[in-house]
């Protein structure tokens, strides 16, 4: 296969490409990318800078793969980007070779192990990620440095096994020269020298190490190094196995503080003051069992924003660190529990060679490792309980979960269902995004914008961002464009983020019957639907119709203001009607048929113009029955 070197000069662009490559096939949001590229708070221009880097990378791909390759290989997704081409990592090959070499050594096949280690070391070319900025690159460099150290330590151990003492002395002496304070390197050098018949030199290494530790760190040598010194003084023959560092016990792995991996908090966060105060107190509580909170709600309601805001407020209460994991629950292929556990364990210091290969082993190691740690874990974008369960820690760690589904309560989490902002909160958010002066100059238009956005935080942020970057626009003009139901969703778009794309991510995951129900229930213009009206619209019995509605509520696609009553958020209703248009049928889940399932045949579809100009799938009997129920208003609305 021909290789092509990409001509990428900007260090930040290289960092973005490296991050997307390590998460190949999964979406990284612009907030995640910004948090990993910039230390501390990203600049206000972060999103635009990232877009420029994405554009430059796509041009490179176009130059290599032809027109259109850039967008195909580096795709856009709701709120972020993903790399859509297969990626091969030499680091993965190194980790596999290192693990195989350790297995060969245990099996007594030292020569085979030596050959594998030589192959692994040949893949190492220079220092990793040179010049790449940001906290992500720093952490990856740390991980790769530890991998390289493990590789060199294994090489010395094999050389000692094979009696190649001169090679072991050369290798370990180079390591001591580079890091004289590392006790492990001094131990290996002492062992190699002693096996070479240079006992006095081995003892001299101990004296030098003791001096370095005392002068630079004011500490004494550790128990392992002292024990080795005593063995050599007694003229015992230590072996590499007697002093080789065994994998640390799970509870001995010190978690690194990873709060830098939290996405940045929003400086313009607004609203939900009482809820934020209540949940902050819950997370601050010094209880024996740390809290588990599941924030649920429809797409765009602000679940992640609230969770990240809370995490930043309380992170100092968790001295062993804060960790953020995006589970990719709305991706076509969400991250597996095995992959997520590997990322979590690596972030707290577990080395690649110590990772169990199976899910049960990784789950046990994860829970044992942080069993006594006071950590805060943010699990964002959870799809279901199967993905969530292995990641849940023991009682010592607090957990913040976000999900559009309410299934998280199966694990005893406190459910926090989010509603839209109040009108005052929505106005405050828009003021912070656009400035109070512009809103006070056109108060009526501002109120119309809030109404058109349905106080949905995502919609408000999109409108606010567009107004901020277009200071010449009048609010009245924006309000007029948003007032048109047919174009409102199209207006609520900024770059690759839109309200419709956020809703679509949930819609595509619906089961067949649920997708059909979601579309059909939107035919009504009534603010609320009774169970009887829903049953007529769906051409189902009332019990079945109620269960379908409840399932849509659980998935954040429908609301239930009280028992037996159902309604859409206004923007969600517009989206459902949009999905009913013939042009949108390619967007339907496989489950949304033109006809109902065989056991429920229906008449030919009719155009229900009197209720909705969009619906093409509603049977005539259902139109008439639902219209009658809503017109008579037998139940109070």
Phi, psi and omega in degrees: 000131179289142179253146179228123180272124179284137181266082183245111185267327186288121180302321181294323178295320176298321179297316179300315180296318180297318179296316180294326179293320180291338178251032186312127179090350181244152183276133168250124181288161178297328178293319177296315179299316181296318181296329183271339180272321184250135174283144180071213181278125177297154177291164180298332182275009188303314183297316179294322178297316179298318178299319178297320178295317179299317179299317180295319178295319179296323177296321176298317179295321178299319181296330182270314188257359181098167182303133179092346181295324182301310181289329180286321184277325179242089190272159173265147177220165181307113175082002184188204185221159177214148175269124190251021178242152178298143182233133176250134182243128174291335178295323177296318179296320179297315180297319180293319179294322179296315178297319180293323179294320178297319179295318178298320181296317178296329180276001179086007181263069186295324181295317177297319179299317180299320179296319179295318179295322177297320177296317180298317182291332179291340179282345183275118182233100177074192180276144184280144171055040182296130175083355179281128184269167170101162183295328179297313181297323178299315182291322177294321177298320178298315178299315182291326175297319179291325177295318180295321178297318179298322180294316181290323178296318179296323179298317179295318179300318179293320179299321177293320178300322184272002179077016179269070189290322180299317178296320179295321178295314181300313183295313183289328178294322177297321179293318179295320179297323181283323182223077185296341181274349181284111184296326182297319179296321178295321178300312182296321178295319178298317180297313182298318180295317181298318178294335179277002182083018183248065184298316181299319178296323178298317178293326178295324177299318179298315181297319180294318179297318179300318181294316180298314181296322180288314185289319187266332186233355181055043178229164177262161178301151179286169185300323182296315181292321178297317180298319179296319178300317179295321178299317181290322176299323180277003180063026171283159181254099178287149175250163179300325182294326185287342182237353179299133181299122173281155177304134182299145175300146185309317183285352179267354181284116182281117179297135171285152178281117188244028181295340175297342180276353171294136172303152182296146175287150180275124180294335182259022177306135183216148174089176176058035184301314182295318180294318179298318179296315182296314182288328176297317178297320179298316180287336179280340187301133181269068184261162179294319178253118182290152185285156172233119186239129179246113180265119185238166178151173183294163177299138178084003184280343177105028182294308181296318179302316179293316181298316180294320178299315178297317182299319179292326181292328188247003189297332179291345178280354184238086188295340181269004170119165175236141183225137178242129176230125173268115185279354177060037187298338181259000175291158178301322176235089182297157181296137179285158178298324179299315180295316181295319179294322177298317179296317181295316182292321177297323183291341178254016168103001178285128184282153184306320181292347181262359182282123173299153183276340185252161183297315182300317180295318179292322178297314180296317180296318179300311183290322178292323184296320184252018185303319184253015183264143175264092183237159174244122184245123177253113180253102189261143170065053180279135178274308185206176185292331180294323177286327186280318192308312183295339184274347183289126184275187176283191187289348185282338185255142173271148184229131171248121183245140169237140181198146173282346178259149179266015184289349182297341183290350178295341181255021175077015178287150173282118181280132177235087179286127181268140171252175176294167178291153170292166180299319178295319179294318179296320178295320178298317179298315180296323177299316181292332179278324190249337186099143181297325184297316181295324179289321181290335177288332181224068186296322180295318179294323179298318179295323179293324178295316178299317181295317181295328179277352180060026180058021178282122185306317181298315180299318180296320180293323178295313178298316180299318180294321179293319179292323180296319182276357178228071186298343180276351180286139173272143179298327182297322179294318178296316180299320180295319179293321180288338182291340180279111182302329185287336183243002187298313181298322178295327179289331183273060182222137176217110182063233180262014177249131177207156176297318182297319181293326177293317177294320183297326179301322177285320184300320184291345180267356183290144172291161187309307184293325178292320178297318177298314181296319181302319180286315187290324181295338182283356180297329186280143173266359178295143182296323178229155177242136170278169177298321180297318179294319179298318180298320179294318179296323184270350184057048179227165173293160185296321180297316180292319180296319179296320179295321177298317178297317180296321178296320178293326175297314181299332182266006177076019182258347183215157180242152176231099182292333175199170186304128176080008180234141185222150179205160173261152158293145185305318181290325177294323178296317178299321179294317180299319179292326177297322180291342179277347182292143179306324182293341183263004186296335177293343179275349185295144168300157181308336187280348186269097184272163173288329175245157176290173180301159187303327182284353178229066181297149180231164176292175176301145178299149177234162181265107187274066187298327186292338182251317182212130178285359186256329194286130179237001188247003189273124176296146184302319181299322180292322178300310183294317182295315181292321180297318179298314181298319183284328180290317180288336180050055181295332176255143178297137184271000000 
